[in-house]
Each structure stands twice: as structure tokens, then as C-alpha cells.
Amino acid sequence: MTTQHNDSLLRFMTCGSVDDGKSTLIGRLLFDTKTILADTLTQISNTSKKRGMEAVDLSLLTDGLQAEREQGITIDVAYRYFSTGTRKYIIADAPGHEQYTRNMVTAASTANLAIILIDARRGVLTQTRRHSYLAHLVGIQHIVVAVNKMDLVNYDQATYEKICADYLTFANEIGFAQARDIKFIPMSALAGDMLVDRLENMPWYTGETLLETLEKAPAAHTEGDEEFRFPVQFVCRPHASADADLHDFRGFMGRIESGSIAVGDAVTVLPNGYQSKVKAIQIGDDHIQSAQTEQSITLLLEDEIDTSRGDMIVKTGSTIEPVKQIEAFVCWLSETPLSPARTYVIRHTTRESKAKVGTIAYKVDVNTLEEQATTDLKMNDIARITFKLAQPLMVDSYSTNRATGAFIVIDESTNNTVGAGMIV
């Protein structure tokens, strides 16, 4: 059987309760796909022997901080990269503890798929519910519920099916199941069963292994038509050039956040609303006829338009409009609480605006998912907030476009990033 080559990149994250085996699962994936260097394997083998273990502790591959190795927990977000020969992957190993909610939100913000681990002995826990809610909040469309440690329940089918039923009941309660692609896989990360290899322990499970699921998962920007969004990063005008032809050059440089553009397309520059057509598209010195999502390009327009960094170029007729008030779910990242009396800076794509908190509708208890009234936010809190803006921003809802629906909140006195927002 020939394997179909897939050049696309898949970013995915692992999350779950403490000791559900996230780090072991990633270590097993790296080990079974033969992407561990020989010296790394020797190093973790020696560490495992010092701890008195007979087998290699694969979780050591991702527990990068000394505190993590000493405590046997994940604190920071560990990123790992591997390739199967048919596809490239970036894995984010997110921490399970509640006090590291901000770390998990950071990891989830770029993921296209989430693996939520459940210990087969313990079933659906509070942390399972919390991580599922956070995955729901940050718009991850594809969920793999990995029922791990099946070896410790004698690979019992009834135990697995009860956990699947319990999880779907909860997912329906929060409206998660209807809007997401959810798959269930029984596995043993320690033994390597149903990750890459299909062993003989669960003949009753005829579905895909974890790697087969990952190989088929759609990459970002491939599941539907997206509107063209091009935040201007830099206006290129090479005045000092010796080439006379370049004296009139005026190119708008940036990265396409979504959609595609071609020479001749009618475009509008926001927030001023000026319209023109695309005269040329360049990557470096090369001229191309069209460009698409995630390409960094230079756009040349037919008309002289007053445009600067922070403006956004869209196709004429697009639904996006400049706004001076936004409503969003915000995860507070700072040890200094949010204060409605203070002025903050919101950075959205390449544009910044001073902002004041309008209202805080409620904060979400990430354990019970209860909505609670509040007047401030502490670190790791998540709340629905309205901001009033000094400058207009061109935004989409986060569920429609993760690039133009997200922003960060900056403390203007320290220049620290204090919050991460998802526009509703």
C-alpha cells in the first residue's frame, strides 16, 4: 500500500489531568516514529537507571525544566518537532495544573488539534472538563480523547465505553460536541499500544491508531474558504536607491493571515476605506501572480494610497469593518490584577490602540464552568470583557478567524503582556 504524502504542517497539543501520561505519550510518539537522536536516548536511559527504573522513562524527553524532572510534572509548555516522512508535526505539551492555565491557553492558541488524555482508572475528571472547555474557548476544531493506561484496567472494553459516554454527556452540556470533530482512542502510552503500533491487547477496537488520526487531520486554513486579511507591517519606499525605477516604488509588506490574493483583484484599505486594485505581488525580487495564507509578500497597488503600518488590506466587498469597541474572552496572564480604572494597550495584528475596560460581564470558573460576577481579574482568570478603544481595529470573531480575532493586552507602564483575548 502506498502512503499519500502530505506536506502540510499539523500543530497539536496534549493536555489532561496530572499524571495522565502526557509526557509519556509524546515520548512514545517520538520514540516509535524514530525521531529521537541516539545521544538523547542514551541520556534519558542513564537518568532512568539512576532512578532505579528497568525501562526507559520516555516522559523525560519533554520535561525540560529541572523543576519538572524533580517533581515529575509539567510546568512550562514544551514544544517538540517530529516528522513521519509523510507529514511534519509540532507538539505542545501543556501543563495540567490549574495554576498554569495561562500556559495552556498559550499552547492552545496555535493548535489545530488537541489530544485530551484521560486515565482509564479515574475517568472524566474536573481537569478533563477544564481542558475541554479551554480547547473549546480557543477554537480547536479537532479533539482526540485518548483513554490512556488501558493496561492498568486489563484493556477492559466496558471501562473504555463508559468513559466515552461520560465525556460525550459533558461535551453536549457545554455545546462542545455539536461544533467539534471528536474521536476516541483507547491506548497505553507506556506499552506503546494504539499510538503508532497496533498490538494484540485490544482486538475489540477496530478504529484508527493515534498516528493514523494525526496523519489524516486537516491542516490550518484548509477546511473552508477564508476572507483575505493582510495587515500591513511595513511600507517600502527605497528613496536612497541608485535605480531610478525604484524612486516611485511603493510596496506594502506583510504576511497574509487568511485567504488569497491575485493580481487584478479589487482591494480596500481599512480603516480609511480607500479602494484600488492589485498591480503586482512580489516575494523578494520575484513577481508572482497570486499568493495565499501565511505567505509573506509585498503588494503593489495601482493607485497612490495613504497607507501605513497597522492598516489592513482586504478584498473589496469584505464583511469586516473598523470598530472602536470589542467584546472578548480574556485570559489574564499577569500577577498584577486587571484594574478597570487603568488604561491598557491592545495589540491586534500589526496595529495598537489604547483601551479602557468597559464592562466585565462575568468570569468563568474553569473547574465548574460557572459564570461568576467580578470587578477585577487575577492571574489565570478567564472573563468576558468589553473594551473601549481609542483607535479603530479591524477585527473578526475568533471562531471565524483566529489571526484577526485574537489580541494581546499590554501594560503601558511596564510594556509587559498581561492578557490574551479572543473576540466573540
N, C-alpha and C positions, 0 to 999 in steps of 0.2 A: 504494500500500500504506500503510495507517495504522500508525503506531508506537504500541505499547502504552505508556502512561505508567506509570512505576514510581517512586513517591515514596520508596522505601527508600534508605537510605544504604549505600554499599559502601566499606569501608575495605580498601585493598590495599597491598602493599609490593612494591618491586622490590629484587632482590638478585642477586649474581653476582660473578664474579671481577673484578679490577681491569681497567679499560678494555674491559669487555664492552659498554658503551654504555648503562648505566642512566640516567644523567642526560640523555643524548640522547633516549632513549625517552620519558621523561617530558616533556621539552621539546617533542618532536614531537607527543605526545598533546595537550598544551596548545595548541600552535600549530594543529594540524589541527581541533581542536574549537572553535577561535576563542575561547579564553578568556584570551588574553594582551592586556593593555592596550597601547594604542598607544605610550605613553611607555616602557613596559618593553621593547617590541620595538625601539624606537629606541636605547635604552641598550645592549642586547646587540649590536645591529647595529654601533654605534660601537666597542664593545670588540672585536668580531670583526675589524673593519677594522684596528684598531691592531695586532692580531696577524698581520696580513697574510693573513687568510682571505678568500676570494672569497664564500663563502656565510655565512649567519648561523649562529653556533655555538649551537645550541639548548640544549646542556648547561649554559650559563651561567645558565639560568633556575633551576636547583636548586642549583648550587654557591654557596651563600650566604656562606660564610666566606671571608675574604681568603686564608687559607692554602690553601683548596680551589681557588680560582681560580689561585693561583700554581703549585700543584703538579699541577693537573688531576685531583685525586682527591676522593672524598667522605669526610669525616671525621665530621661530625655527621649526625644524622638530619634530613633536610629534609622538611618536610610541605608539600604543595601541595593546593589545593582546586579542583575544577572541576565543571561541570555540563554535560550534553549536551542539556538541555531535557527529557529523559525520566528522568534519574536524577542524583543527586548523588554525588560521589566525594571521598574523602580519600586521597591518595597519601603513602606514607612511602618516601623514597629512603634505603635503608640502606647503610652503608659496607661495602666488600668486604674490607678488610684484617682479618687475624686479630686484631690488637691492638684492634680496635673491635668485638669480639664482643658486648660488653655493650650497645653502641648498637643492634646488630641485634636482640638479644633484646628490648630495649625497644620497638623499632618493631613487631616481630612479635607482641607480646603482645595488640595490639588489632586485628590484621588478620584479615579473613575469607578473603582470597585472597592468594597470593604469586605474583609473576612472577619466575621464576628465569631469568636470561639466560645464554646460552651463546654464545661466539664460534664461528661456524661453521668458522673456520680452525683452532681449537685443540681443539674438542670438550669432553667432560666432564673437568673438572679437579678437583684436590683441593678448591678453594674451592667448586666446584659441589656436591660431596659434603657439605662442611661446612654450606653454607647449606641444603641439603635436609634434613640432619639437624636443624638448628635449627628449621626450619619444622615438621618432624615433632614435635619436642620441645614446641613451644608450641601444638600442636593446630590448625594451619591445615589445613582440610579440602580446599581447592580450590587446585590448583597449575597454573600455566600455564608450561610450559617454552618460552621464547622463544628460538629458534635465530636469533640476530641476525647481522648483517653478511653476509647471503647474497649481497649484491652483490660481495663480495670473493672468493667461490668460484664466480662466474658462475652463481649461482642453481641450483647442481647438486643434483638431487633425491637422488642416491645419497649425497651427503655428509650431507644432512639426515636421511635414513632411518637411516644408520649411527649418528648422534648419538642419535636417538630410541631405537634398540635398545640402545645402550650405557647410556643413562640408565635405561631400564626394568630392565636387568640389575642395576644398582646399587640401584635402588629396591626390587627384590624381595629383595635381600640384607639390607636393614635392616627389612623388613616394612612398607615405606612405601607400596608400590604397592597392596596389598590394601585399605588403610584410607583411601585418598585418591582424589579425583577429579583425574586428571592429564590435561591437554591439551597438545598440541604445536603450535606455530605457527612456520613459517619467516617471517623478516621482515628488512627493512633499515630500522632506525630513522633512519639518515641520509637515505635516499631517501624515507622515508615509506611503504614498501610493506608492506601487510598489518597496519598499525596501525589507521588509520581508513579509508584508501582501499585498494582492491584494484587494483593496477597490472597491467600486462601481462607482468611478468617471470617469474611462476611459474604458468603455466596448469595445471601438473600438481597444484597444491594446490587442493583444492575445499572445504576446511574454512572455519571462521569466521575473520574478522579478529579482532584483539585487542579492539577496541571492542565487536564483536558478542558476544564471550565475556564481557566485563565487564558488558554490559547484561543478560545472562541469568543471571549468577551470583547465587545466593541470598544474601540479607542475613543478618545475625546473628539468631539466635533464631527462624528461620523453617523450620528443617528437621526439627523434631520437637517433641513435647510435652516441656516442661521443668517441673520441680517448682518450686513457689513458694518464693522466697527473699527475705526482706525484713529486712535488717539495720537495726536502729533507730539513727537518727542523733541524734534529739532527742526528749525527752518534753515536749510543750507543755502547760503549765498556767498560763494567764493570770490569776494571783491579783490583779493590780492593775487588772483591767478594771472599768469602771463598770457593765458589763452583768451583771446578777445571774445570767443564764442561763449565763454563761461561768465562773462560780466553780467549777462541778463539771466543767468541760471537761477531758478528759484524752486528748490525741491523741498517737499515736506517728508521728513524722515520719521519712521516709527515701525511698530510691529502690528500686524493685523491680528486683532484679538478674536475676531469671528468673521465668518462669511468669506466672500471672494470679490475680486475687482478685476476689471479688464479695461484695456484701452478703449476709449469712446463712451464709457459709462458716465451717466449724469450723476453728479455728486452735490451734496450740500455740506457746507462747513458750519458747525454749531460751536458756540451759541449765536453767532451773528446772523446765520441764515443765508449767507451768500451762496450762489449756485454757479457751477461750472461743469466742465467735462474733463475726463482724464486724457491728457495729451500723451503721456508716456509713463512707463513703470520701469524702474531700474533696481537691480541688485548689484551694488558696486558700480562698475562701469558697463555692466551687461544690461541691454534692453530686453525686456520680456513683454509678452502680450497680455498675460494675466497672472494674478497672484492669489494666494489663499491663506487661510488661517495659520497663524504662528510664523509666517514668513516676515522677515524684517526687510522693508523696501523703502525706496524713495518715490514719491508720487509727484508728477509734474502736471499742472492744470493748464487749461487753455487760456484762462483769464488771470489777470493780476488781482489777487485777493489778499486782503489784510488778514493774515492768519499767523498764529504764534503757538508756542508750546502750551499744551493744555486744551487746545481746541480739539474737536473731534470731527473727522470727515466720515460721512455716511452716504449711502445712496439716496438720491432724491426720491421722496415719497416714503421714506422710512418712518416708522411709528414713534421713534424716540424724540423727546422734546426736552429743552433745558428746564430744570426745576430748582426752586430755592427752598424746598422743604423735602426731607426724605424720612421715611419710616423704615426701621430695620431691626433685626435681631442683632444684638451686640454682645460679644463675649469680652468681659473686662479682663485685661491681661496684667494690670499693674497692681502693686501692693498699695499704692495710694488710691483711695476710693474715688469713684466718679462723683463730681460735685456739680449739681445743676447751676450753681452760681458762677462757674468758671467758663471761660471761652477756650475751645479746643480748635485744632486744625484737622480737617478731614482731607485725606489724600485719596483721590479716586482716579484710577489710571494715571495720566500724567498731569492731572490738574489738582490744585489745592484750594480750599476755601475755609475761612474761619467759620466756626459753628457754635451755636448755643443749644443746650438741651431744651427742647420744647416741653415734652411730657414723657414720663416713664409709665407706660400702660401697666406693665407688671413684670416681675421677674419669674423665671421658671425654676422650680426645684427640680434639678436634673435627676434626682433619685425617685421622687414620686410623680414627677411631671405636673405637679400642681402649680397653678398660676397665683402668685402672691403679690400683694401691693407693697411698694417700696418707694423710698425717696432718694436712694443712692445705690451704688453698686460696689461690691468688694471683689477682690481678685477671684477669678474663676466663675463669677456670677454671669448668667445669661439673661438678658431682658429685652423687651420690645420697647424701643425708644423712638421718639420723633426729634429730629434735629432741624433747627432753622439755620439757613446758610447765608453768608454774606455774598458769595458769588454763585452763579448758577452752575449746576453739574448736569451732565448728560448721562442718565442712568437707565438701566433696565432692571427688571426684577431679577433676583439671584436665581430663581428657578428657571428663568428664560436664558440668562447669560451670566455665567459665573465670573467672567472677567469684568464686565461693566456693571455687575450687580453687587460687587464687593468693594469695600474700602477699609482703610485703617484710620484710627483716631490717634492724634499726636498731641502730647502735652507741649504747648508752645513755650513754656518756660524751660523745660529740660530737653526738648526735642526727642523724648522717648516715645516709642509706640505703646499706647496704653489700652487700646481696644481694637477689635476686629469686627466689622459689621457686614451683614448680609441683608440687602434691601428686599422688602416684601412688596 
